[in-house]
């Protein structure tokens, strides 16, 4: 199953030519991840404030396929590519209509804040994350899905 959300390109996300300034894509990717965690019924407020944990980005690889412009409606599709003991690898693709705009592969760590360090993804969250494997694949503790 894929998580899908849309983001409209706003004026503040563009350069003087009206094209998305590339660092703004990283903010959009973070928004997609945050929206996804809300859809998992485990929002960032709960993670960061209530539980004193976090899901920091530890790696990102992005290919910018085509420019996006002011007013474009971007459709972001997110899938879980790999689920480790304390890490989540994601595959995100953004489209405008049928045109691919970017492809991102990113890794998040699941950590406690004090003392900072990786911790095991809670079982209830692991079950929710597994639903976003391609085709709803059931996984052992660690698996990689090739796209």
C-alpha positions in Angstrom: 0.0 0.0 0.0 1.2 3.5 -0.7 0.6 6.6 1.4 -0.4 9.5 -0.9 -0.6 13.2 -0.1 -0.6 16.3 -2.1 1.3 19.6 -1.7 0.6 22.7 -3.7 3.7 24.7 -4.7 3.5 28.1 -2.9 5.2 31.4 -3.7 7.6 31.0 -0.8 8.9 27.7 -2.1 10.0 29.1 -5.4 12.9 31.2 -6.7 12.5 34.4 -8.7 11.8 32.4 -11.9 8.9 30.7 -10.2 10.6 27.3 -10.0 10.8 25.3 -6.7 14.1 26.1 -5.0 15.6 22.7 -4.4 16.0 22.9 -0.5 12.2 23.4 -0.4 11.8 19.9 -1.7 13.5 18.6 1.4 10.9 20.5 3.5 8.2 19.0 1.4 9.6 15.5 1.9 9.7 16.1 5.7 6.0 17.2 5.5 5.1 14.0 3.6 6.8 11.9 6.4 5.1 14.0 9.1 1.7 13.6 7.3 2.3 9.8 7.0 3.0 9.5 10.8 -0.3 11.3 11.4 -2.1 8.8 9.2 -0.4 6.1 11.2 -2.1 7.6 14.2 1.3 8.3 15.8 1.9 12.0 15.2 5.1 13.9 15.7 3.8 15.6 18.9 3.2 12.2 20.4 6.6 11.0 19.3 8.6 14.0 20.2 6.8 15.5 23.2 4.8 12.8 24.9 7.3 9.9 24.4 10.5 11.9 24.2 11.5 9.9 21.1 12.3 11.0 17.5 12.6 9.8 14.0 15.5 11.8 12.6 16.5 11.6 9.0 19.9 9.9 8.7 20.3 9.6 5.0 18.6 11.0 1.8 19.3 10.5 -1.8 17.2 12.5 -4.3 17.0 12.6 -8.0 15.3 15.8 -9.4 13.6 14.7 -12.6 11.8 17.8 -13.7 11.2 21.3 -12.5 8.1 22.2 -10.5 6.6 25.6 -10.7 4.4 28.0 -8.6 0.9 26.6 -8.4 1.7 23.0 -9.4 -0.1 20.4 -7.3 2.5 17.7 -6.4 1.3 14.2 -5.5 3.8 12.4 -3.2 3.7 8.6 -3.0 5.5 7.0 -0.1 6.3 3.3 0.4 8.4 1.5 3.1 11.4 0.0 1.3 13.1 -1.6 4.4 12.2 -2.0 8.0 15.0 -2.7 10.4 15.1 -3.0 14.2 15.4 0.7 14.7 15.4 2.1 11.1 12.9 2.8 8.4 13.9 3.1 4.7 11.4 5.0 2.5 10.9 5.4 -1.2 9.1 8.6 -2.1 8.1 9.7 -5.6 6.5 13.1 -6.5 4.4 13.6 -9.6 2.6 16.6 -11.2 -0.2 15.0 -13.1 1.6 12.0 -14.7 5.1 13.7 -14.9 7.6 12.5 -12.3 9.3 15.4 -10.6 11.5 13.7 -8.0 12.5 10.3 -6.6 13.8 10.1 -3.0 15.2 7.3 -0.9 15.6 8.1 2.7 16.3 6.5 6.0 14.9 7.4 9.4 16.2 6.2 12.7 14.0 5.5 15.7 15.6 7.1 18.7 15.1 8.1 22.3 16.1 11.7 23.1 17.7 11.4 26.5 20.2 9.8 26.5 20.1 9.9 22.7 20.4 6.6 21.0 18.6 4.2 18.7 15.8 2.0 20.2 13.7 -0.7 18.8 10.6 0.4 16.8 7.6 -0.4 19.0 5.6 -3.4 18.0 2.4 -1.5 17.5 4.2 0.9 15.1 6.0 -1.8 13.3 2.6 -3.4 12.5 1.4 -0.1 11.1 4.5 0.5 9.0 4.4 -3.0 7.4 1.1 -2.1 5.7 3.1 0.3 3.6 5.3 -2.3 2.0 4.7 -2.7 -1.7 1.7 -5.0 -2.1 1.3 -5.2 1.7 4.1 -7.8 1.9 4.6 -9.3 5.3 8.2 -9.1 6.5 10.5 -10.7 9.0 12.3 -8.2 11.3 14.5 -6.9 8.5 13.9 -7.1 4.7 14.7 -5.0 1.7 12.2 -4.5 -1.1 13.8 -3.8 -4.6 12.1 -1.3 -6.7 
